[in-house]
Amino acid sequence: MTPDLTDLAVTIDPRQAIGIPLALVGAVFLSLGAQFQHRGVTKVEAKTAEITGGLNPRQLMLLLSRPSWVFGTLMLGLAIVFQLSSLAFAPIIMVQPLGAVALVITSILNARVTRVPVNRASKIAIAMCVGGVGLFVTVAAFTAVDKPVTDANLLTILVVLGVVLALFGAAFVFLRTRFKAIFYIIGAGVLYGFVATLAKVIINRTQNGNFEWLTLACVAGLLLAAALGAYFVQTAYASGPPDLVIAGLTVIDPLIAVGIGIVVLGEVEQAPAWASAAFILAGVVAIGGVFLLARYHPLATD
């Protein structure tokens, strides 16, 4: 019996398709914002001595006086607006990983600004980041089933976020003088993964008129995760190039966001066994690319 090819076709809802260009525009603003913010942080670092153990309150205030940092913050603000807009139209699994485009753009921009070409190892690392995320999302797109977020699911996500915030907060308080840029990059990526997930939940619940205490708890969790993640990003700029920071965000962020859907929501319970192996492989390749970039990027520091 000949299979009906229409059953195998992958269709995209026209409304969901609107989210794709919005996410791509957001990726461009993310890249520009990272470049300008990095410039502002490095100037403050040079003016106030080396940053160790995170930015202090005085350094944070000095950032507000740097036009490049302020402009970069405005660019990142626009990136957030476009990202949230894309989430209002399309699932996280479709638009969130498109941020990986920002890694390529940032690498090109940073190479031109610093006049330091991207070396071979860094190109391989970038390819691993983009390719790993691409494979992860492709497998998820064909095997995952979109499921509603129940109150029980949402409570689980919030509890896990609380544990994550506590662990990162404690690690920062007691071990921050030992941390390298990679810790802040990974931390920010994990936290922003929760931010994207909670943002999508808040948007959906608001659209459905379901704005109550649990939604307010999501807003509070989102703001806490976004604030700590933003602080980690600024500290990472002080000891790493902007494309390394963007690599961590655009790789770890979507992996966490999609991973929540897989682990908490059970969106791939019906997926074949090979999908699990593909998820693990893709995740290892993508995260391995981040560590490779951290080690071999020509502008990376210890």
C-alpha positions as CSV (number, residue, x, y, z in Angstrom):
1,M,0.0,0.0,0.0
2,T,1.4,3.3,-1.1
3,P,1.7,5.8,1.9
4,D,0.0,9.1,1.6
5,L,2.7,11.7,1.2
6,T,0.5,14.3,2.7
7,D,0.8,12.5,6.0
8,L,4.6,13.0,5.9
9,A,4.6,16.6,5.0
10,V,5.6,19.1,7.6
11,T,3.4,22.1,7.5
12,I,3.9,25.4,9.3
13,D,1.0,27.4,10.4
14,P,1.0,30.9,8.8
15,R,0.7,32.5,12.2
16,Q,3.7,30.5,13.4
17,A,5.7,31.5,10.4
18,I,5.5,35.2,11.5
19,G,7.6,34.2,14.5
20,I,10.6,33.2,12.4
21,P,11.5,36.6,10.9
22,L,10.8,38.2,14.3
23,A,13.3,35.9,15.9
24,L,15.9,36.5,13.2
25,V,15.6,40.3,13.6
26,G,16.0,39.8,17.4
27,A,19.2,37.8,16.8
28,V,20.6,40.7,14.8
29,F,19.9,43.1,17.7
30,L,21.3,40.6,20.2
31,S,24.5,40.5,18.2
32,L,24.8,44.3,18.0
33,G,23.9,44.7,21.7
34,A,26.6,42.2,22.8
35,Q,29.2,44.0,20.8
36,F,28.4,47.4,22.2
37,Q,28.0,46.2,25.8
38,H,31.2,44.3,25.6
39,R,33.0,47.5,24.5
40,G,31.5,49.4,27.5
41,V,32.4,46.8,30.0
42,T,36.0,46.5,28.8
43,K,36.4,50.3,29.0
44,V,35.1,50.3,32.6
45,E,37.4,47.4,33.4
46,A,40.4,49.3,32.1
47,K,39.4,52.4,34.0
48,T,38.8,50.7,37.4
49,A,41.4,47.9,37.3
50,E,40.8,44.2,36.6
51,I,37.4,42.8,37.5
52,T,37.6,39.9,39.8
53,G,34.7,38.2,41.6
54,G,32.1,40.0,39.5
55,L,31.3,43.6,38.9
56,N,30.9,45.7,42.0
57,P,28.3,48.5,42.5
58,R,30.6,51.3,41.5
59,Q,31.5,49.5,38.2
60,L,27.8,48.9,37.5
61,M,27.1,52.6,38.0
62,L,30.1,53.5,35.7
63,L,28.5,51.4,32.9
64,L,25.6,53.8,32.9
65,S,28.0,56.6,31.9
66,R,29.4,54.6,28.9
67,P,27.4,55.5,25.7
68,S,28.5,52.3,24.1
69,W,27.1,50.2,26.9
70,V,23.9,52.2,27.1
71,F,23.4,51.9,23.3
72,G,24.1,48.1,23.6
73,T,21.5,47.8,26.3
74,L,19.0,49.5,24.0
75,M,19.9,47.0,21.3
76,L,19.4,44.1,23.7
77,G,16.1,45.6,24.8
78,L,14.9,45.5,21.2
79,A,16.2,41.9,20.9
80,I,14.0,41.0,23.9
81,V,11.0,42.7,22.4
82,F,11.4,40.8,19.1
83,Q,12.1,37.5,20.9
84,L,9.0,37.9,23.0
85,S,7.0,38.8,20.0
86,S,8.2,35.7,18.2
87,L,7.2,33.6,21.2
88,A,3.7,35.0,20.9
89,F,3.3,33.6,17.4
90,A,5.4,30.4,17.5
91,P,6.6,27.6,19.8
92,I,9.9,27.9,21.6
93,I,11.2,24.9,19.8
94,M,10.8,26.8,16.5
95,V,12.1,30.2,17.2
96,Q,14.4,30.1,20.3
97,P,17.3,28.3,18.5
98,L,17.3,30.8,15.7
99,G,19.3,33.0,18.1
100,A,22.3,30.9,17.0
101,V,22.4,33.3,14.0
102,A,23.6,35.9,16.4
103,L,26.8,33.8,17.1
104,V,27.8,33.9,13.5
105,I,27.1,37.7,13.2
106,T,28.9,38.5,16.4
107,S,32.0,36.5,15.4
108,I,32.2,38.4,12.1
109,L,31.6,41.8,13.8
110,N,34.1,41.1,16.6
111,A,36.8,40.0,14.1
112,R,36.3,43.3,12.1
113,V,36.2,45.5,15.2
114,T,39.3,44.0,16.9
115,R,41.1,43.2,13.6
116,V,41.8,39.7,15.0
117,P,40.6,37.1,12.5
118,V,38.7,34.1,13.7
119,N,41.1,31.2,13.9
120,R,40.5,27.7,12.6
121,A,39.7,26.2,16.0
122,S,37.2,28.9,16.7
123,K,35.5,28.3,13.3
124,I,35.2,24.6,14.2
125,A,33.8,25.5,17.6
126,I,31.2,27.9,16.0
127,A,30.2,25.2,13.5
128,M,29.8,22.7,16.4
129,C,27.6,25.2,18.3
130,V,25.3,26.0,15.4
131,G,25.3,22.4,14.0
132,G,24.6,20.9,17.4
133,V,21.7,23.2,18.1
134,G,20.4,22.7,14.6
135,L,20.4,18.9,15.0
136,F,18.8,19.1,18.5
137,V,16.0,21.2,17.2
138,T,15.5,19.3,14.0
139,V,15.0,16.0,15.9
140,A,12.7,17.7,18.4
141,A,10.7,19.2,15.6
142,F,10.0,15.8,14.1
143,T,9.5,13.9,17.4
144,A,8.1,16.3,19.9
145,V,4.4,16.9,20.6
146,D,3.3,20.3,21.9
147,K,1.6,19.8,25.3
148,P,-0.1,22.4,27.4
149,V,1.6,23.5,30.6
150,T,-0.5,22.4,33.5
151,D,-0.4,24.1,36.9
152,A,1.5,21.0,38.2
153,N,4.1,21.4,35.4
154,L,4.5,25.1,36.1
155,L,5.0,24.5,39.8
156,T,7.7,21.9,38.9
157,I,9.5,24.4,36.7
158,L,9.3,27.1,39.3
159,V,10.7,24.8,42.0
160,V,13.6,23.7,39.7
161,L,14.3,27.4,38.9
162,G,14.4,28.2,42.6
163,V,17.0,25.4,43.2
164,V,19.0,26.7,40.2
165,L,18.9,30.3,41.5
166,A,20.0,29.1,45.0
167,L,22.9,27.1,43.6
168,F,24.2,29.8,41.3
169,G,23.7,32.4,44.0
170,A,25.6,30.3,46.6
171,A,28.4,29.5,44.2
172,F,28.8,33.2,43.3
173,V,28.9,34.3,46.9
174,F,31.5,31.7,48.1
175,L,33.5,30.9,44.9
176,R,33.3,33.9,42.7
177,T,37.0,34.8,42.9
178,R,37.8,31.4,41.3
179,F,35.4,31.7,38.4
180,K,36.4,32.1,34.8
181,A,34.2,33.6,32.0
182,I,32.8,30.1,31.2
183,F,31.0,29.9,34.5
184,Y,29.2,33.1,34.0
185,I,28.4,32.2,30.4
186,I,26.9,28.8,31.3
187,G,25.1,30.3,34.3
188,A,23.5,33.0,32.1
189,G,22.6,30.5,29.4
190,V,20.8,28.2,32.0
191,L,19.0,31.2,33.5
192,Y,17.9,32.6,30.2
193,G,16.6,29.2,29.2
194,F,14.2,29.4,32.1
195,V,13.4,33.1,31.2
196,A,12.3,32.0,27.7
197,T,10.2,29.2,29.0
198,L,8.5,31.4,31.6
199,A,8.0,34.2,29.1
200,K,6.2,31.8,26.8
201,V,4.0,30.5,29.7
202,I,3.1,34.1,30.8
203,I,2.2,35.1,27.2
204,N,0.0,32.0,26.8
205,R,-1.7,32.4,30.1
206,T,-2.3,36.1,29.6
207,Q,-3.7,35.5,26.1
208,N,-6.1,33.0,27.7
209,G,-7.2,35.4,30.5
210,N,-5.6,33.1,33.1
211,F,-3.6,35.8,35.1
212,E,-3.6,34.7,38.7
213,W,-1.1,34.0,41.5
214,L,0.7,31.3,39.7
215,T,1.2,33.6,36.7
216,L,2.5,36.3,39.1
217,A,4.9,33.7,40.5
218,C,6.1,33.1,36.9
219,V,6.7,36.9,36.5
220,A,8.7,37.0,39.7
221,G,10.8,34.0,38.7
222,L,11.4,35.5,35.3
223,L,12.6,38.8,36.7
224,L,14.9,37.1,39.2
225,A,16.4,34.8,36.6
226,A,16.7,37.7,34.1
227,A,18.4,39.9,36.6
228,L,21.0,37.4,37.7
229,G,21.6,36.2,34.1
230,A,22.2,39.8,33.0
231,Y,24.7,40.3,35.8
232,F,26.5,37.2,34.8
233,V,26.6,38.3,31.1
234,Q,28.2,41.7,32.1
235,T,30.8,40.0,34.2
236,A,31.6,37.5,31.4
237,Y,32.2,40.4,29.0
238,A,35.1,41.5,31.3
239,S,37.0,38.3,30.7
240,G,35.8,36.9,27.4
241,P,35.1,38.1,23.8
242,P,31.4,38.9,22.9
243,D,31.1,35.9,20.5
244,L,32.1,33.5,23.3
245,V,29.3,35.0,25.5
246,I,26.8,34.8,22.7
247,A,27.9,31.2,22.0
248,G,27.0,30.2,25.5
249,L,23.7,32.0,25.4
250,T,22.5,30.8,22.0
251,V,23.5,27.2,22.7
252,I,22.7,26.6,26.3
253,D,19.6,28.9,26.4
254,P,17.6,26.9,23.7
255,L,18.9,23.5,25.0
256,I,17.5,24.3,28.5
257,A,14.2,25.7,27.1
258,V,13.6,22.7,24.9
259,G,15.0,20.4,27.6
260,I,12.3,21.6,30.0
261,G,9.7,20.6,27.4
262,I,11.3,17.2,27.1
263,V,11.9,16.4,30.7
264,V,9.1,18.3,32.6
265,L,6.3,18.3,30.0
266,G,7.1,14.9,28.4
267,E,6.9,16.3,24.9
268,V,8.9,13.4,23.4
269,E,7.5,10.5,25.4
270,Q,6.2,8.9,22.2
271,A,9.5,9.5,20.3
272,P,11.5,6.5,19.0
273,A,14.7,5.3,20.9
274,W,17.0,6.8,18.3
275,A,15.7,10.3,19.2
276,S,17.1,10.1,22.7
277,A,20.5,9.2,21.3
278,A,20.3,12.1,18.8
279,F,19.4,14.6,21.6
280,I,22.4,13.5,23.7
281,L,24.8,13.6,20.7
282,A,23.5,17.1,19.6
283,G,23.7,18.5,23.1
284,V,27.3,17.2,23.6
285,V,28.4,18.6,20.2
286,A,26.8,22.0,20.9
287,I,28.1,22.4,24.5
288,G,31.5,21.0,23.4
289,G,31.7,23.8,20.9
290,V,31.2,26.4,23.6
291,F,34.1,24.9,25.7
292,L,36.2,24.7,22.6
293,L,35.6,28.3,21.8
294,A,36.3,29.3,25.4
295,R,39.7,27.5,25.1
296,Y,40.9,28.4,21.7
297,H,39.3,31.8,20.8
298,P,42.2,34.2,20.0
299,L,40.8,36.8,22.5
300,A,39.7,34.5,25.2
301,T,41.4,35.0,28.6
302,D,41.7,32.8,31.7
